[in-house]
């Protein structure tokens, strides 16, 4: 019985070795087939793969080069704009010409240059030219905050052209949830006052005066305007009085309020600079947190 049991164990061991050898052979065959399939695939698609990899490398390198050039271009534009603004203070004619060259280059700094030109014309009493330039920025592809600022300034200077012109320049700015919406509502109220639509003016200014989310300066002016509108409703002639001109001047209708962003050579993004200078829209505190979106 012992001999028979030993023989059985040997046979089992032999079968296990045979199976192991067969598995090893099969794995080697599979590996060989895989290598052949891979080689065949590479022979068929290798050139395309190599070209694709080369294009990927070239694309990444091209993108990095493009980014570097854009950054360098922005820095150069910032320097040009800063120099043009300095020249504008010394020689308005030469300064406007220099700003025009920056504006032709486009982009955020180009829009800032156009705004600077418009401010210069407004300060010099050339209202129509200023309005034209503000509208150019408002209808262009500048960063959003610069376009909104341009809308606001165009609307302020359009008060002399009637409420329809003001509403056209503002568009939907008064209804939007942004830092300039309060100033847009204020301008619409002034336009109603100019049209002697005192009822609409009273409603607009009272709503604005009670809106605690509005900047403090806007609320204070709205209170003054509401009082003037109430007096006008009662039959008091408010036009031509110093009070009305003073309040309107505080909104910025009679001056060339500063454009967003006194750009320096730091290369800061124009849209960031615009948000830091939103006070130019209505002469409010530039550090007022209510101006931030």
C-alpha positions as CSV (number, residue, x, y, z in Angstrom):
1,X,0.0,0.0,0.0
2,X,2.9,2.3,0.8
3,X,4.5,1.8,-2.6
4,X,1.2,2.4,-4.3
5,X,0.6,5.6,-2.4
6,X,4.1,6.9,-3.2
7,X,3.6,6.1,-6.9
8,X,0.3,8.0,-6.9
9,X,2.0,11.1,-5.4
10,X,4.8,10.9,-8.0
11,X,2.2,10.8,-10.8
12,X,0.4,13.8,-9.3
13,X,3.6,15.7,-9.0
14,X,4.5,14.9,-12.6
15,X,1.1,16.2,-13.8
16,X,1.5,19.4,-11.8
17,X,4.9,20.0,-13.4
18,X,3.5,19.2,-16.8
19,X,0.7,21.7,-16.3
20,X,3.1,24.3,-15.1
21,X,5.3,23.8,-18.1
22,X,2.3,24.1,-20.4
23,X,1.2,27.4,-18.7
24,X,4.8,28.7,-19.1
25,X,4.8,27.8,-22.7
26,X,1.4,29.4,-23.3
27,X,2.5,32.6,-21.5
28,X,5.6,32.8,-23.7
29,X,3.4,32.3,-26.8
30,X,1.0,35.0,-25.6
31,X,3.9,37.4,-24.9
32,X,5.4,36.7,-28.3
33,X,2.0,37.3,-30.0
34,X,1.6,40.6,-28.0
35,X,5.0,41.7,-29.1
36,X,4.1,40.9,-32.7
37,X,0.8,42.7,-32.5
38,X,2.5,45.7,-30.9
39,X,5.2,45.8,-33.5
40,X,2.6,45.5,-36.2
41,X,0.5,48.3,-34.6
42,X,3.6,50.5,-34.4
43,X,4.6,49.8,-38.0
44,X,1.1,50.8,-39.1
45,X,0.5,53.8,-36.8
46,X,4.0,54.7,-35.7
47,X,4.6,57.6,-38.0
48,X,1.3,59.2,-37.0
49,X,2.1,58.7,-33.3
50,X,5.5,60.3,-33.8
51,X,4.0,63.3,-35.7
52,X,1.3,63.7,-33.0
53,X,3.8,63.7,-30.2
54,X,5.9,66.2,-32.1
55,X,2.9,68.5,-32.6
56,X,2.0,68.2,-28.9
57,X,5.5,69.4,-28.0
58,X,5.4,72.2,-30.5
59,X,2.0,73.2,-29.3
60,X,3.0,73.5,-25.7
61,X,6.1,75.4,-26.6
62,X,4.1,77.7,-28.9
63,X,1.5,78.4,-26.1
64,X,4.3,79.2,-23.7
65,X,5.9,81.5,-26.2
66,X,2.5,83.2,-26.9
67,X,1.9,83.7,-23.2
68,X,5.3,85.3,-22.8
69,X,4.7,87.6,-25.7
70,X,1.3,88.7,-24.4
71,X,2.8,89.5,-21.0
72,X,5.6,91.4,-22.6
73,X,3.2,93.3,-24.8
74,X,1.0,94.2,-21.8
75,X,4.0,95.5,-19.9
76,X,5.0,97.6,-22.9
77,X,1.5,99.0,-23.3
78,X,1.4,99.9,-19.6
79,X,4.6,101.9,-20.0
80,X,3.3,103.6,-23.1
81,X,0.0,104.5,-21.4
82,X,1.8,105.8,-18.3
83,X,4.0,108.0,-20.5
84,X,1.0,109.2,-22.5
85,X,-0.9,110.2,-19.3
86,X,2.1,112.1,-18.0
87,X,2.4,113.9,-21.4
88,X,-1.3,114.7,-21.3
89,X,-0.9,116.7,-18.1
90,X,1.9,118.8,-19.8
91,X,0.5,119.1,-23.3
92,X,-3.1,118.0,-24.0
93,X,-2.8,117.9,-27.7
94,X,0.4,115.8,-27.7
95,X,-0.9,113.7,-24.9
96,X,-4.1,112.8,-26.8
97,X,-2.1,111.8,-29.8
98,X,0.0,109.5,-27.7
99,X,-3.1,108.0,-26.1
100,X,-4.5,107.5,-29.5
101,X,-1.5,105.3,-30.5
102,X,-2.0,103.2,-27.3
103,X,-5.7,102.9,-28.1
104,X,-5.0,101.6,-31.6
105,X,-3.2,98.6,-30.0
106,X,-6.5,97.4,-28.5
107,X,-6.9,95.3,-25.4
108,X,-7.6,96.5,-21.8
109,X,-4.8,99.2,-22.0
110,X,-6.1,100.4,-25.3
111,X,-9.6,100.9,-23.7
112,X,-8.0,102.8,-20.8
113,X,-6.2,105.1,-23.2
114,X,-9.5,105.8,-24.9
115,X,-11.1,106.6,-21.6
116,X,-8.3,108.9,-20.8
117,X,-8.8,110.7,-24.1
118,X,-12.6,111.0,-23.4
119,X,-11.9,112.4,-19.9
120,X,-9.5,115.0,-21.4
121,X,-12.1,116.1,-24.0
122,X,-14.8,116.3,-21.3
123,X,-12.6,118.4,-19.1
124,X,-11.9,120.7,-22.0
125,X,-15.6,121.2,-22.7
126,X,-15.7,119.1,-25.9
127,X,-18.7,117.1,-24.6
128,X,-19.8,115.5,-27.9
129,X,-16.3,114.2,-28.6
130,X,-16.0,112.8,-25.1
131,X,-19.4,111.0,-25.5
132,X,-18.3,109.5,-28.8
133,X,-15.2,108.0,-27.2
134,X,-17.1,106.7,-24.1
135,X,-19.6,105.0,-26.3
136,X,-16.7,103.5,-28.4
137,X,-15.4,101.8,-25.2
138,X,-18.9,100.9,-24.0
139,X,-19.7,99.1,-27.2
140,X,-16.2,97.5,-27.7
141,X,-14.6,94.3,-26.3
142,X,-12.9,95.9,-23.2
143,X,-13.1,94.2,-19.8
144,X,-16.6,94.4,-18.4
145,X,-15.9,97.0,-15.7
146,X,-14.3,99.4,-18.2
147,X,-17.3,99.1,-20.5
148,X,-19.7,99.8,-17.6
149,X,-17.7,102.8,-16.5
150,X,-17.8,104.1,-20.1
151,X,-21.6,103.6,-20.1
152,X,-21.9,105.6,-16.9
153,X,-19.8,108.5,-18.2
154,X,-21.5,108.6,-21.5
155,X,-24.9,108.7,-19.8
156,X,-23.7,111.5,-17.5
157,X,-22.6,113.6,-20.4
158,X,-25.9,112.8,-22.3
159,X,-28.1,114.4,-19.6
160,X,-28.2,117.5,-21.8
161,X,-29.6,115.4,-24.7
162,X,-32.6,114.1,-22.8
163,X,-33.7,111.1,-20.9
164,X,-33.9,108.8,-24.0
165,X,-30.2,109.4,-24.7
166,X,-29.4,108.6,-21.1
167,X,-31.4,105.4,-21.1
168,X,-29.8,104.4,-24.3
169,X,-26.3,104.8,-22.9
170,X,-27.1,103.0,-19.6
171,X,-28.8,100.1,-21.2
172,X,-29.6,97.5,-18.5
173,X,-26.8,98.7,-16.1
174,X,-29.3,100.0,-13.5
175,X,-30.9,96.5,-13.2
176,X,-27.7,94.6,-13.0
177,X,-26.2,93.4,-9.7
178,X,-22.9,95.3,-9.9
179,X,-21.0,98.2,-8.3
180,X,-22.2,100.6,-11.0
181,X,-25.9,99.8,-10.8
182,X,-26.5,102.4,-8.0
183,X,-24.9,105.2,-9.9
184,X,-26.9,104.2,-13.0
185,X,-30.1,104.4,-10.9
186,X,-29.0,107.8,-9.7
187,X,-28.4,109.1,-13.2
188,X,-31.8,107.9,-14.3
189,X,-33.3,109.8,-11.4
190,X,-31.5,113.0,-12.5
191,X,-32.7,112.4,-16.1
192,X,-36.3,112.3,-14.8
193,X,-35.7,115.4,-12.8
194,X,-34.4,117.2,-15.9
195,X,-37.5,116.1,-17.8
196,X,-39.6,117.6,-15.0
197,X,-41.0,114.1,-14.3
198,X,-41.0,114.9,-10.6
199,X,-43.1,111.9,-9.6
200,X,-40.7,109.4,-11.1
201,X,-37.7,111.3,-9.7
202,X,-39.1,111.3,-6.2
203,X,-39.8,107.5,-6.4
204,X,-36.3,106.8,-7.8
205,X,-34.4,108.9,-5.3
206,X,-36.4,107.7,-2.3
207,X,-35.8,104.1,-3.2
208,X,-32.1,104.8,-3.6
209,X,-31.8,106.7,-0.4
210,X,-33.4,103.8,1.6
211,X,-31.2,101.1,-0.2
212,X,-28.7,100.3,2.5
213,X,-26.6,98.3,0.0
214,X,-25.9,101.5,-2.0
215,X,-22.7,103.5,-1.3
216,X,-23.1,106.1,1.4
217,X,-22.4,109.0,-1.0
218,X,-25.1,107.8,-3.4
219,X,-27.6,107.6,-0.6
220,X,-26.8,111.1,0.7
221,X,-27.2,112.6,-2.8
222,X,-30.4,110.7,-3.4
223,X,-31.8,112.3,-0.2
224,X,-30.9,115.7,-1.5
225,X,-32.3,115.0,-4.9
226,X,-35.5,113.6,-3.4
227,X,-36.0,116.8,-1.5
228,X,-35.5,118.9,-4.6
229,X,-38.0,116.8,-6.5
230,X,-40.5,117.2,-3.7
231,X,-40.1,121.0,-3.8
232,X,-40.4,121.0,-7.6
233,X,-43.7,119.0,-7.3
234,X,-44.9,121.6,-4.9
235,X,-44.3,124.3,-7.5
236,X,-40.9,125.6,-6.5
237,X,-38.6,126.5,-9.4
238,X,-35.4,124.5,-8.7
239,X,-33.8,125.0,-12.1
240,X,-31.1,127.6,-12.3
241,X,-30.7,127.5,-8.5
242,X,-27.2,126.9,-7.1
243,X,-28.5,123.9,-5.1
244,X,-29.4,121.9,-8.2
245,X,-26.1,122.6,-10.0
246,X,-24.1,121.7,-6.9
247,X,-25.8,118.4,-6.4
248,X,-25.5,117.5,-10.1
249,X,-21.9,118.4,-10.1
250,X,-21.3,116.0,-7.2
251,X,-22.6,113.2,-9.5
252,X,-20.0,114.1,-12.0
253,X,-22.2,115.6,-14.7
254,X,-20.1,118.8,-15.0
255,X,-16.6,117.5,-14.7
256,X,-14.2,115.0,-16.3
257,X,-14.2,112.5,-13.4
258,X,-11.1,110.3,-13.5
259,X,-11.1,107.2,-15.6
260,X,-10.7,103.9,-13.9
261,X,-7.1,103.0,-13.4
262,X,-4.2,105.4,-13.3
263,X,-2.1,102.8,-15.1
264,X,1.5,102.4,-14.1
265,X,4.3,100.3,-15.5
266,X,3.6,97.5,-13.2
267,X,1.7,95.5,-15.8
268,X,-1.4,95.2,-13.6
269,X,-4.4,93.9,-15.5
270,X,-6.6,96.8,-16.7
271,X,-9.8,95.1,-15.4
272,X,-8.3,94.9,-11.9
273,X,-7.2,98.5,-12.0
274,X,-10.7,99.5,-13.1
275,X,-12.3,97.8,-10.1
276,X,-9.9,99.6,-7.8
277,X,-10.9,103.0,-9.2
278,X,-14.7,102.6,-9.6
279,X,-15.1,105.7,-7.5
280,X,-14.6,107.8,-10.6
281,X,-18.2,107.0,-11.6
282,X,-19.7,109.3,-9.0
283,X,-16.9,110.8,-6.8
284,X,-17.4,108.3,-3.9
285,X,-14.7,107.0,-1.6
286,X,-12.4,104.7,-3.7
287,X,-11.9,102.4,-0.7
288,X,-15.7,102.0,-0.1
289,X,-16.2,98.2,0.0
290,X,-19.7,98.6,-1.5
291,X,-18.0,99.3,-4.9
292,X,-16.7,95.8,-5.0
293,X,-18.7,93.1,-6.7
